[in-house]
Amino acid sequence: MRHRKKFNHLGRKKGHRSAMLANMACSLIEHKRINTTLAKAKALKKFVEPLITKSKSDTTHNRRIVFSRIKQKNAVSELFRDVAVKVADRPGGYTRIIRLGNRLGDNAEMAMIELVDYNDTYITKKKKTTRRSRRGKKSESIEAELVEETKDIIEEAPAEEVPTEEAPAEEAPSEEAPAEEAPTEEAPAEEAPTEEAPAEEAPSEEAPAEEAPSEEAPAEEAPSEEAPAKNDNEEK
């Protein structure tokens, strides 16, 4: 009976189960990733992550605790020497489980368990964000860069606004130019009557033509001058 026992027995007794998990933990520390069943991967995750947390503080007491669980000297030394430095800035969650499908023989669910910080595919973006938020020096450098960028933007902003203010000033004369051209268009309209004035003077030029008969009037008066000549003959 398994009443009040929440962990997975994995079909083994206590000694067999602890030895199996210790061997799997040593393989994970050495190779950084291993393939196993999903149930064993979940059990290994609970077994190895507390040991990695212990390795962050390299003391004799922590080394003895880890060695009592793993029981392999080479794995313990590599854990405290290499892995602890790699995961120093990560507050837990040192392993990742990726499901691989079902096994052909017994259709068991297979999975790959790996150390997160040793995966080059996912480490590029996530690791930088966590380290920037954790380290004081990097956060200060980021703040300094942001301040410099804001200063550059503030200095460049007035330089860009100057031409925008001058643009309307240049457009103002262009708007007034049509206003000055409007009277020039009206000038021909006012000259139109002046062109009609000569048309009205045409009859005045014909007036002398009518006066021609008036000039002939003296021609008619010529006989009147001859009349006294006849009278003189008569007197004679």
Residue, then its C-alpha position, 0 to 999 in steps of 0.5 A: m500500500r502507498h498511502r500518504k506516499k506522494f513520490n513515484h516508486l518507479g516499480r523499485k525498492k528504496g535502495h534500487r531506486s536511490a542507486m538508479l537516481a544517483n547513476m542518472a544524476c552522475s550521467l546528467i552532470e557528465h553529459k549535460r543531457i540524457n534520454t530516459t522515460l518521462a517518469k524517471a526524468k521527473a523523478l531525476k529532476k526532483f533529485v538533482e536540482p537540490l544538489i545543484t543548489k548546494s553546489k553554489s556555495d562551495t563548502t566542505h559541508n555541502r560537498r559531503i552532503v552531495f557526495s552522500r547522495i551521488k557517491q561518485k567523486n568525479a561527478v561531485s568535483e565537476l559539479f562544484r567546479d564547472v556546473a556551479v559556475k555556469v548556473a551561479d546566476r540562475p535562481g532554480g530551474y536548472t533542468r529542462i524536460i523535452r518529450l520525445g514521443n513513445r518508445l516502439g517496444d513498450n510504447a512508454e513515454m520518452a523524454m530528454i532531460e538536460l541542463v538549461d545553461y548548457n543548451d546553446t539553442y535557448i540560452t542566447k536570449k533568456k540568459k542575457t535577460t536574467r543576468r541583466s536583471r540580477r547583476g548590478k554592474k550590467s544594470e548600471s551600464i544599461e541605464a547609462e546607455l539609455v541616458e545617453e540615447t535619450k540625450d542624443i534624441i533630445e539634442e537631435a529633436p530641436a535640429e529637426e524642428v528648425p526646418t519645420e518652422e522655416a518651411p511655413a515661412e518659405e511657403a508664405p511668399s508662395e501664397e502671396a504670389p498669386a494674390e499679386e498676380a490677381p490684379t495683373e489678370e484684372a488689368p486686361a479686363e480694365e483695358a478692354p473698354t479703352e480698346e472700345a474707345p477708338a471704336e466710338e471715335a470712328p464716327s468722329e473721323e467720319a465727321p470731316a467726311e460730312e463737312a466736305p459738302s460744307e467746303e463745297a458751299p463756297a463753291e456755290e458762293a462763287p456765282s454770287e460773286e459773279a453777280p456783281a460783275k454782271n451788274d457792273n456790265e449792266e451799269k456800263 
